Amino acid sequence: MNRQCRFDNAAKEYLYTFYGILDEMIWCMTGAELSGSISYNFIMQMIPHHQAAIEMSKNILKYTENKTLCKIAEQIIEEQTKSIKNMQKIRECCLRQKNEKEDVCRYQENTEKIMREMFSAMKNACVSNRVSCDFMWEMIPHHEGAVRMAENALCFPLCKELIPILQAIITSQKRGTRQMQNLQRCMGC
């Protein structure tokens, strides 16, 4: 956190909630129950990732009046709620899709590297009294992490029901990243 900035009460409240959500996401993703199924492991780590995005979006909606950012946050809530439901529906089926031990190890090593980089980028994102800008600095690496995790999973044999979910994650998160980057430029973040 930028120690030189004096935060107003709204920024303090926003950031306090954000860091609580981030800590919970990190704890749930790193402590997820894993198996010999890459499909299942992806689901078990992506559900808390999506849940955090939903909570972070609800948090920013309390503090921003920027209509474009409100629309982006509402879109995140809607898309990631749907994605969680879709992953929950296929979770048990995907558990039966076993992978070679070497593939599981390679997949998980890549995933853990992606997660570490995402967690670090989110923890070290710019912070200010402009919480709308802060949200985008935090959410962009979150979205990029989801894209990289989905692309990593697609390198391995998967439960066929998971593939369209991964493709939807990649499409929606790349679109969301572009929208936030454009808004950052417009707002001078």
N, C-alpha and C positions, 0 to 999 in steps of 0.2 A: 504494500500500500504506500502511496506517495505521502511521506511524512511531512513535507513542507506545506502542503495544502491544508487550510483550515476548513473543515467540512461543516456545512450547515446541518441542521437537525434532520432534514429529509434525506440528505446524502448519507448521513450516519446510519439512519434506520434502513435505508435501501441496502447499503453495503453490509451491514450486520446480517440482514436476512440472506443476502446473496452468499456470503461466506459460509453461513450455516448450511445452506442448500448444497453448496460446492463440497463441503466436508462430508456431508451425508452421501452424496453421489460417489465421491472417492472411496469412502468406506464400503459402500454397497457393491461397487464395481470390482474393487480389489478383493473383496471377501466373498464374491459370488461362488455358489456351489458349481463346480465344474465336473465334467465327465469325459468319456472317450468319444464324445460327439461334438464336432466343431459347430454344427448347426445349433445344438442345445447351448453350448458355451456362449456363442454369439448372443443368443436370446437372453441368457441369464445376465450378461453384462450390458446389453443394450437397453433392457427395460429400465434399470435405474438411471441410465444416461438420459433416456427420453423423459422419465419422470422428473428429473432435475430441470430439464428444459421447460417443461410445463410449469413447474413451481417458479422458476426464474422469470418466466413470461408473466405469470400472475403477479409477481412482485413488481415488475416494471410498470404494469398497468395501474398500480396504485400511485405512481409518481410522475408519469409522463402525460402530457397533453398533446404530444405530437401525433397527429392522426395517422400518418404513415407508419410510425413505429407501433402504434396501437394495433393497426391492421396486421403488421408483421408478427407481433406477439400473439394475437388471436389466431393467426394462421398456424403458428408453432403449436399452440395448445390443441387446435383441432387435428392437425396432421399427426402429431406425436401421440395423442390419445388414441386415434384410430390405429396407428402402428403398434402400440402396446397391445391393444385388443387382438390384433391379427397375430402377433407373436405368441400371446397367451393361448390362443386357439390351437396353434400347431406345436407348442412346446413339447408335449408328451410324445407326439408322433416323431418329432425331430430327435428326441432322445434315443430313439431306436436306430437312427442313422449313424452307425459307428464308423470311425476313421482309423487309419493306421496310426500307431503310437507316434511315429516320427512326424507325420503330418500334424497331429495334435500339438506336439511340442513346438514345431515351426510356427504354426498358427498362433499359439499362445505367446511365444517370444515376440512375434511381430505385434500382436495386440497389446502386450504389456508396454512395449516401446512407444506405440501410438498413444496409449493412455497416459504414460509419464509425461510425454511432450504436451499433450492436451491439458493435463492438470497444471503443469508448470505455466503454460501460456495463460490459462484462466486465472491462476493465483497472482500472476505478475502483470495482469492487464492494467492499462491506464485507469486511474481513478481520479475523480474530480467532483465538483459540485454539479456537474452536468450529467445527471444519472442516465439520461437517454443515450449519451455518448458512451458512458461506462458500460451499459448493457450490451451495446454492439461490440465494444472491444472484448467483452467477456464471451458473448455468444458466437462470434465468428470462429474462434478456435474450437468451441464446442461443436459447431456444425462441421468444421473441417475434420475433427476427430471422428465423427460419425461416418463421414464419407470414407475416410481412410480405413476404418474398421470394417465397413461393408465391402470395400474393394479388396481388402486382405482376405476376408471370408470367401469371396468369389474365386479365389485362387485354388480352392480345395473342393473335393467332392462334398456336396451338401444335400440336405433334405430338399426335394424339389419344390415343396411348398414355401420354403424360405426365400428362394431366388427372387420372386417378384417383390417381396418385401424389401430385400436388399436394394433392388433396382429403384424402388420408390424412395427409399432413404437417400440414395445417392442423388436422385433427381431433385427431391424437395430441399435437401440441405444445401446443394450447390445453388439452387435458385434463391434460397433464403440468404445465403452468404452474399450473392450478388446484390440483392435488394438492400441489405444492410450496408455494404460498401458504397453503394450509390447514395444512400441516405447520409452516411458519414460525410461524404464529399459535400452534399448540399448543406449540411448543418455545420461544416467546418470543424468536425471532430478531430 
